[in-house]
């Protein structure tokens, strides 16, 4: 597929500076975003308050996975669950769908995205499924989300992408697992998988690290202020094997793995990760094991709750969501008549 190569330098030279003032705070006190399935079977993206109340609800046309919140205007991009081919740009102030993004021919989305350049560029994780190569697509958010190019993600199966704080560098969790829409969610290359964490600057891979065990897919990532990336892992080994469940990495150094003793209780699967706002603790969730772990660099505290998966920094700690409609914050627990999907996103 022919496409222009995206360059941040070229984009900045051609673009106009954003002048939109932050406006999220006006939306009923919304502090988080989460996708949900409602009792009717319909899907929605909801804004949640610090106390777990629903501040707003925007209908989705199909199941969502995660969302990217625009940094200055009350706008979010909700992504379809892999191997979905659509993303919806939502005006969260009035519940309207502003744009519907379609993955280019031969591509599908992986459910995550991140904003660059103060919200002027959206980056999306994608699969070029004929070859199996991972791609990062770029969209001009100030020009109706026009597609402006793509670059290699640095691996196969890029799932989550984030921007490192205070930089324009992207970190990409290349899970290493090849899929194809014709085979649904079937994993096609488990005998050859090579996951990695890649760092991209101005569209080029500037660093890439692999874990010692190639059977640990790097799925979800979060970064604290100093650039340290926390990684949630998915084991493709036999369920009884003891393997690390999370890892950390800071550019220029080697990765460090942790939590091997958690593997049996985690069912070998981490669903989401988040650093606390002060960067002293890392939370990892295990929905298949009905628990979450909070690590302070030395000790691990376990939280037991059915289908707990969404997690994000909140107050002095974390907020969690589960698949049974529960929201756990520092203000207590709320339950709504819905099923929260995998992720909880801070605004």
C-alpha positions as MATLAB code, in Angstrom:
seq = 'XXXXXXXXXXXXXXXXXXXXXXXXXXXXXXXXXXXXXXXXXXXXXXXXXXXXXXXXXXXXXXXXXXXXXXXXXXXXXXXXXXXXXXXXXXXXXXXXXXXXXXXXXXXXXXXXXXXXXXXXXXXXXXXXXXXXXXXXXXXXXXXXXXXXXXXXXXXXXXXXXXXXXXXXXXXXXXXXXXXXXXXXXXXXXXXXXXXXXXXXXXXXXXXXXXXXXXXXXXXXXXXXXXXXXXXXXXXXXXXXXXXXXXXXXXXXXXXXXXXXXXXXXXXXXXXXXXXXXXXXXXXXXXXXXXXXXXXXXXXXXXXXXXXXXXXXXXXXXXXXXXXXXXXXXXXXXXXXXXXXXXXXXXX';
ca = [
       0.000    0.000    0.000;
       1.422    3.359   -0.984;
       1.527    5.879    1.832;
       3.578    8.893    2.744;
       6.210    8.474    5.431;
       5.242   10.450    8.502;
       7.797   12.879    9.913;
       7.167   14.952   13.005;
       9.554   17.613   11.754;
       7.695   17.944    8.451;
       4.333   17.974   10.178;
       5.372   20.679   12.601;
       6.736   22.787    9.774;
       3.437   22.571    7.896;
       0.944   22.691   10.748;
      -0.546   25.490   12.795;
      -0.223   25.584   16.556;
      -3.193   24.327   18.550;
      -5.039   27.009   20.512;
      -7.775   24.902   22.105;
      -8.041   25.303   25.883;
      -8.444   22.273   28.167;
     -12.141   21.484   28.607;
     -12.454   18.002   30.081;
     -13.156   19.345   33.572;
     -16.488   20.785   32.426;
     -17.953   17.361   31.615;
     -19.664   16.553   34.889;
     -16.421   15.983   36.720;
     -15.285   13.154   34.451;
     -11.813   11.866   35.328;
     -11.702    8.512   33.514;
     -12.891    6.808   30.344;
     -14.013    3.188   30.041;
     -15.766    1.164   27.368;
     -18.725   -0.946   28.457;
     -21.344   -3.437   27.342;
     -24.780   -2.506   28.610;
     -27.617   -4.841   29.724;
     -29.301   -4.352   26.333;
     -26.194   -5.715   24.621;
     -25.319   -2.293   23.233;
     -21.868   -0.786   23.690;
     -20.804    2.621   24.975;
     -17.876    4.744   26.080;
     -18.450    6.251   29.519;
     -16.885    9.102   31.428;
     -16.455    8.322   35.125;
     -15.932   10.627   38.103;
     -13.389   10.219   40.892;
     -16.108    8.575   42.960;
     -17.143    6.113   40.261;
     -20.313    7.849   39.021;
     -21.074    7.942   35.289;
     -20.619   11.535   34.094;
     -21.490   10.917   30.442;
     -22.181    8.094   28.018;
     -21.516    7.950   24.269;
     -22.925    5.019   22.233;
     -20.494    2.806   20.291;
     -21.412    0.766   17.227;
     -19.526   -2.333   18.417;
     -17.386   -3.537   21.296;
     -14.661   -1.122   22.344;
     -11.291   -1.880   23.864;
      -9.373    1.213   24.930;
      -9.580    4.926   24.207;
      -7.148    7.774   23.665;
      -8.137   11.036   25.340;
      -7.216   14.243   23.554;
      -4.947   16.302   25.837;
      -6.748   19.633   25.443;
     -10.266   19.265   24.071;
     -13.083   17.013   25.324;
     -12.559   14.513   22.564;
     -11.677   10.836   22.667;
     -10.888    8.179   20.109;
     -12.490    4.851   20.983;
     -10.913    1.810   19.353;
     -12.581   -1.416   18.335;
     -11.356   -4.638   19.875;
      -8.744   -6.467   17.793;
      -9.076   -7.264   14.897;
     -11.466   -4.345   14.478;
     -11.071   -1.943   11.578;
     -12.820    1.132   12.985;
     -12.179    3.829   15.541;
     -14.676    6.496   16.553;
     -13.729   10.096   17.297;
     -16.193   11.232   19.948;
     -17.136   14.697   21.144;
     -17.656   13.856   24.794;
     -19.339   17.189   25.525;
     -22.430   16.342   23.485;
     -22.100   12.609   22.775;
     -21.711   13.033   19.036;
     -19.528   10.906   16.775;
     -17.250   13.448   15.079;
     -15.431   11.047   12.756;
     -15.300    7.367   12.009;
     -11.758    6.233   11.212;
     -11.309    3.202    8.989;
      -8.103    1.212    8.974;
      -6.490    1.368    5.516;
      -6.840   -1.611    3.211;
      -4.828   -4.546    4.488;
      -4.708   -3.186    8.038;
      -6.616   -3.626   11.265;
      -6.351   -1.796   14.565;
      -5.089   -3.385   17.786;
      -7.294   -1.376   20.141;
      -4.902    1.334   21.353;
      -3.619    4.747   20.330;
      -1.786    7.790   21.684;
      -1.620   11.507   20.918;
       1.565   13.364   19.967;
       2.476   17.032   19.459;
       0.008   18.400   21.985;
      -2.866   16.464   20.450;
      -2.257   17.350   16.837;
      -1.273   13.817   15.784;
      -2.892   10.504   16.702;
      -0.746    7.358   16.575;
      -2.475    3.973   16.197;
      -1.211    0.401   16.480;
      -1.985   -1.632   13.373;
      -1.368   -4.967   11.678;
      -0.345   -5.219    8.013;
      -1.866   -8.660    8.023;
      -0.683   -9.944    4.627;
       2.921   -9.776    5.828;
       2.287   -9.823    9.573;
       4.403   -6.688   10.050;
       3.419   -4.220   12.745;
       2.658   -0.637   11.791;
       2.092    2.653   13.581;
      -0.393    4.780   11.690;
      -0.525    8.570   11.989;
      -3.578   10.802   11.679;
      -3.793   14.617   11.596;
      -6.218   15.377   14.435;
      -6.433   19.050   13.477;
      -7.483   18.242    9.906;
     -10.392   15.905   10.517;
      -8.095   13.010   11.418;
      -6.715   12.750    7.918;
      -4.353    9.826    7.491;
      -0.858   11.258    7.048;
       1.312    8.164    6.971;
       2.664    5.154    8.789;
       5.936    3.630    9.938;
       7.121    0.205   11.049;
       6.361   -0.563   14.683;
       9.623   -2.466   15.110;
       8.019   -5.879   15.450;
       4.964   -8.096   15.045;
       1.656   -7.560   16.800;
       1.975   -4.005   18.208;
      -0.725   -3.832   20.865;
      -0.363   -0.769   23.096;
       1.451    2.454   22.189;
       2.190    5.291   24.623;
       4.059    8.588   24.556;
       6.900    8.844   27.053;
       6.184   11.761   29.450;
       7.809   15.041   28.505;
       8.921   13.751   25.087;
       7.578   12.945   21.638;
       9.018    9.426   21.808;
       6.609    6.528   21.422;
       6.985    3.240   23.267;
       5.388    0.286   21.494;
       4.531   -3.100   22.982;
       5.151   -5.468   20.065;
       3.515   -8.619   21.371;
       5.256  -10.839   18.813;
       2.087  -12.784   17.971;
       0.939  -12.843   14.357;
      -2.788  -12.793   13.593;
      -4.980  -12.445   10.509;
      -8.622  -11.331   10.316;
      -9.479  -14.469    8.335;
      -8.506  -16.468   11.436;
     -10.187  -14.229   14.006;
      -8.073  -14.051   17.161;
      -6.108  -17.249   16.452;
      -2.366  -17.016   17.183;
      -0.493  -18.070   14.063;
       3.201  -18.071   14.973;
       3.650  -19.242   18.561;
       6.631  -21.368   17.528;
       8.439  -18.306   16.145;
       7.179  -15.387   18.241;
       9.688  -12.670   19.216;
       8.068   -9.920   21.259;
       9.869   -6.672   21.982;
       9.503   -3.207   23.422;
      10.411   -0.640   20.769;
      11.005    3.102   21.066;
      10.235    5.331   18.081;
      11.404    8.915   17.601;
      10.310   10.907   14.552;
       9.046    7.696   12.976;
      12.252    5.671   13.381;
      13.027    2.856   15.807;
      15.779    4.208   18.071;
      15.897    1.380   20.609;
      14.455   -2.101   20.923;
      14.705   -4.627   23.751;
      13.637   -8.239   24.109;
      12.941  -10.215   27.266;
      14.971  -13.358   28.037;
      11.914  -15.563   27.434;
      10.444  -15.191   23.904;
       7.221  -16.864   25.035;
       6.302  -13.822   27.132;
       4.229  -11.533   24.953;
       4.546   -7.842   25.860;
       0.970   -6.596   25.716;
       0.312   -3.545   27.887;
       2.638   -0.772   28.977;
       2.709    2.381   31.097;
       5.438    4.963   31.704;
       6.225    7.064   34.745;
       7.714   10.573   34.672;
      11.350    9.445   34.412;
      10.600    7.313   31.351;
      10.635    3.936   33.095;
       8.202    1.655   31.275;
       6.220   -0.999   33.106;
       5.190   -3.991   30.989;
       2.356   -6.460   31.533;
       3.121   -9.903   30.131;
       1.091  -12.728   28.622;
       2.596  -16.204   28.843;
       2.317  -18.538   25.867;
       3.872  -21.407   27.818;
       1.979  -24.208   29.515;
      -0.276  -22.940   32.344;
       1.698  -24.799   35.012;
       5.004  -23.142   34.083;
       6.282  -20.417   36.404;
       7.187  -17.307   34.428;
       7.492  -13.566   35.207;
       4.282  -11.562   34.900;
       5.626   -8.024   34.588;
       8.819   -6.202   33.721;
      10.338   -2.734   33.726;
      12.740   -0.973   31.390;
      14.431    2.389   31.115;
      16.101    3.428   27.880;
      19.758    2.542   27.640;
      19.578   -0.308   30.131;
      18.444   -3.929   30.228;
      14.899   -5.009   31.114;
      14.167   -6.499   34.530;
      11.449   -9.105   35.084;
       9.386   -9.698   38.212;
       6.522  -11.630   39.681;
       7.242  -15.221   38.642;
       5.488  -16.457   41.781;
       2.335  -14.691   40.589;
       1.993  -16.720   37.376;
      -0.248  -19.545   38.650;
      -2.663  -17.158   40.337;
      -2.586  -14.806   37.349;
      -3.391  -17.651   34.924;
      -0.356  -16.448   32.989;
      -2.071  -13.257   31.833;
      -1.859   -9.540   32.670;
      -4.703   -7.380   31.364;
      -3.533   -3.848   32.129;
      -0.787   -1.883   33.904;
      -0.454    1.577   35.471;
       2.025    3.555   37.544;
       0.850    5.606   40.492;
       1.114    9.353   39.943;
       4.219    9.616   42.095;
       5.810    6.708   40.241;
       6.497    4.667   43.369;
       4.080    1.822   42.645;
       3.109   -0.266   39.651;
      -0.278   -1.970   39.432;
      -0.860   -5.002   37.188;
      -4.215   -6.716   36.751;
      -5.008  -10.366   36.070;
      -8.682  -10.701   35.076;
      -8.389  -14.435   34.425;
      -6.975  -14.891   37.896;
      -9.470  -12.487   39.503;
      -6.765  -10.412   41.157;
      -4.456   -7.437   40.831;
      -0.989   -6.819   42.248;
       0.484   -3.524   43.435;
       4.296   -3.504   43.531;
       6.282   -0.849   45.378;
       9.697   -1.923   44.133;
      10.121   -4.479   46.885;
       6.831   -5.906   48.141;
       3.680   -6.966   46.295;
       0.184   -6.393   47.672;
      -2.632   -8.478   46.180;
      -6.183   -7.318   45.573;
      -8.762  -10.059   44.917;
     -11.815   -9.239   42.804;
     -13.624  -11.128   40.004;
     -12.589  -10.132   36.465;
     -10.604   -7.082   37.583;
      -8.823   -5.595   34.580;
      -8.971   -1.816   34.052;
      -6.495    0.224   36.098;
      -5.187    3.779   36.072;
      -3.560    6.240   38.457;
      -6.029    8.070   40.703;
      -5.394   10.340   43.676;
      -2.604    8.855   45.749;
      -3.170    5.362   44.370;
      -5.221    3.631   41.687;
      -8.712    3.182   40.308;
      -9.855   -0.200   38.977;
     -12.774   -1.525   36.934;
     -14.028   -5.076   36.549;
     -16.134   -7.002   34.082;
     -19.085   -7.128   36.466;
     -19.672   -3.364   36.498;
     -17.591   -2.532   39.553;
     -15.459    0.595   39.957;
     -12.952    0.762   42.811;
     -11.535    4.148   43.784;
     -10.076    5.689   46.910;
     -13.609    6.890   47.673;
     -15.013    3.375   47.772;
     -16.658    0.903   45.431;
     -19.516    1.520   43.007;
     -21.363   -0.969   40.830;
     -23.182   -0.213   37.595;
     -25.465   -2.418   35.476;
     -22.886   -2.983   32.756;
     -19.753   -4.946   31.959;
     -16.651   -2.770   31.854;
     -14.190   -3.692   29.134;
     -10.437   -4.147   29.547;
      -9.133   -0.637   30.166;
      -9.578    2.457   32.281;
      -8.077    5.673   30.898;
      -7.249    8.815   32.900;
      -8.256   12.229   31.596;
];
